[in-house]
């Protein structure tokens, strides 16, 4: 029965029905009768979205495949704004792409939902982590996270209205990056973790009243990535 459910879900994604409403209703019904989904099924669904480059389906599935945490649901509300990720191929032949990211109520979710480890009176560091989906082949990663200052409205002070420097955070793999469920050999890694403090302006995201977060409380960032061995640090 589970195998039949997997086949139906995957077939729906691969068929890419032309009627958006029909596909959404059918998908919701299939998911409703297939829960709880096995981890292998979730992995296959993600892979199907990746293979078909169907971002719309992926966004529809995301809350079903990985529901919000209780904390995020409380902060965002039951009908709250969902996070958005849009992938743009910038140079597919060279494995280069960009992801435009929007995170709703970023700072509140980080402050309330982060893991509390009171081992030191010092403020904890916020980090950016990058990992691969299940079944992804090993790859080198050379990327940069870019966060631009957001325009401030109704500001009389000319000094405050000046845009702040763009946050630019290098995210590079020290070795080949492998998926979290794979065995990492020597010179391979499962995750890249970079502290925001490595960017002079990046660490300001931890403080209140910063202008990198827009008035709608959404953090907008762009991840520019090349799937190749990083060059020397300049």
N, C-alpha and C positions, 0 to 999 in steps of 0.2 A: 504493500500500500504506500509506503514511504517512497519507494522507487518510482511508483506511478506519479506521485505528487511532484517529485523532482523533475520528471520528464515533462509534465504539463507546464510547470513554471518556466523551465528553460525553453520549451517550445514557444511559449508566449513571447518571451523576450526576443528570441531569434526570428519569429515571424514578423515582428514590428508591425502590428495591425495598423491599418490606415485610419481607422476611426478612433480618435484619442479617447472619447468618452467610453466607447465599448471596451477598449483595452484596459482602461483604468478600473472599470467595474468588474471585468473578468479577473484582473489581477488581484483586486481586493478580495473577491470571493475565493480564489484559489489559496491565497495566503491565510484567509480566515479558517479554512478547513485543513490547512497543512500545519498549523502551529501545534506544538512548538517545533520550530525548524531545527534540524540537526546542524551542527557546525559545518559539516561537509556540504550541506545544501546551501547554506548562506554563502560559503566560499564559491560554489558554482554559480550562484546568482550574481555575485559581484563580478566574477570572471566573464559571465555572459554580457553584462553591461559594458565591461571593458572591451571585449572583442567586437561588439556591435557599435562601440562609441556612442552609446545612447545615454546621454547625461540626464535627459528628462526622466527616463525610467529609473535611473539610479537615485535621483532625488525622491521619486515616489516611494521607492523601496526602503530608503535609508531609515525612516522611522520604524518601519516594520522589522527590518533586519537588526537594527541597533537602537532600541527605544531610548529616549532621553533618561538621564539619571533622575532620581527623585528630586535632587537639588535643582537641576536645570529646569525640570518641569515646573517646579515651584516658582523659579525666577522668571521663566519665559511665559508661563501660563499654559493652559491646555491647548489654546489656539495661538500660542506665541509664535513669533517670527523664527523660522528655521534658519540655520546656518546655510550659506550658499557657497558652492565651489564650482567655478566654471573653468574648464580646461580648454586651452587654445593651442593648437599646433603652430609653432613658430618656424620650425624647420624639421619636418618629420624625417628627412633623409639623414640628418645628423643626430636624431634622437633628442631634439630640443623642443621644449614646450613650456608654456606658462600656465599657471593656475591663479585665477582671480578669486580671492577668498573674502567672505563677509561673515564676521562672527558677531552675533547679537549679544548685547549686554556683556561684552567681553570682560571688563574689569570687575563687575559685580560677581560674575560667575567664577572668575579666578580667585577673588578674595574669599568668597563663601564656600566654593566647592573644592578648593585645593586641599590636599592631604596635610593635616596638621602634625608637625613634628617638633614639639617644643624642646629641642635639645640645646638651644642657644638663644641668648637675648637678641642676637643679630637677625635682621630681616632676611628671610629666605630669598633665594634667587629664582626668578622665573626663567624657564627654559623652553626652547623649541625642539621638538622631537620629530624625526622623520624615519619612517620604516616602510617596508614593502608589504603588499597584500600576500595572502597565501598563494602558493604555486607560482609566484613570480620568479623569473630566472635571475641569477646574480647579476649585478650591474654596478659600475662605478657611478657616483653621483657628484656633480659639480653644480651647485645651486646657490641662489642668493634670494633672501627674503627682503622685500622692499615695502616700506610703510611710509606713505607721504603724509605731511601735515595737512589737516583738514581745514578748509576755510571757516573762519569764525565770523558769525553775523552779529550785527549791532554792537560793534566794538568801536569806541570813540578813540581810545588810546592808540596812536599810530604805531608805537613800539610793539604793543601786543598783537596788532594786526599783521605784522610781518611774518611770513611763513618760516617755520623752523626747518633746520636741515632734515633731509630725508633719512630715515632709518634704513641702513643697509647691513644685513647680517649674512655673512658667508656660512653656508652649510655644505660641507664637503666630506666625503667619505674617506677615512684613512686607509681603507682597503675596500674590496668588493662588498657591496651591501647585499645581504641575503634575507629572505623572508623570515619572520619571527618563528615560524614552525620548522625551519630548516636547520640542519647541523652546520654550524659555522666552523670552517677550517681555519688554519693559520692564515693570517692576513685578511680574514673576512670579518664582517661585523653585522649584527642584526639591527642596530639602530644608531642613528646619528643624533646626538644631543648637544645643543649649543645654548649657552647662557645668553640671555638678553644683555647682560653686562659686558659682553664682548663688543657691543656697539655703544658708543658714548651716549647717544640719544635713546638707544633701545631700553636702557634701564629706567627711563622716565615713565615707561608704560605702567610701572608698579605704583606710581604716585597719582593722586587724584588731581582733577582739574588740568589734565594734559590735553593739548589740542590735536593729538594724533587720533583721537577717537571723536567721531562726528557727533553733532548735537542729537542724533537719533540713537546714540549709544552703541553704534556699530563700528567695529574695528575692520577697516578695509586694508587688505594686504595683497601683494602679488609675489608669487613664488616663481622665479625664472630658473629653469633646470636644463642641464645638459647631461645626458647619460653617457659620460665619458670620464676618463681618468683626469682628475683635477691637475691643472698646471701648477707651476711653482708660485708660491705666495708673493704677491707684489705689493 
